[in-house]
Amino acid sequence: MVAKYRINGEKLCLLRAEQGLSQKQLAKESGVSERLIRDIETGKNDSAMPNKVVRLARALNTDIYDLRIRPVEPHTHA
């Protein structure tokens, strides 16, 4: 199982705005769906697969750590 990473939606929105990109433009540049970007920015979803986090960071000309990510702990069944 691949761990997902949590993304700070407010930070993603700020970085996107600083680059002058719309959600649609960021989706096109990163290859990440516009819906996922919108859901992260609005707090509806706060996690993504590592490859998507890397794509977002590259499209925003930043490091993945600027998105303030941390691994999502996998659920364990007791």
Secondary structure, DSSP 8 states (H G I E B T S, - for coil): ----EE--HHHHHHHHHHTT--HHHHHHHH---HHHHHHHHHTS--EE-HHHHHHHHHHTTS-GGGG--EE-------
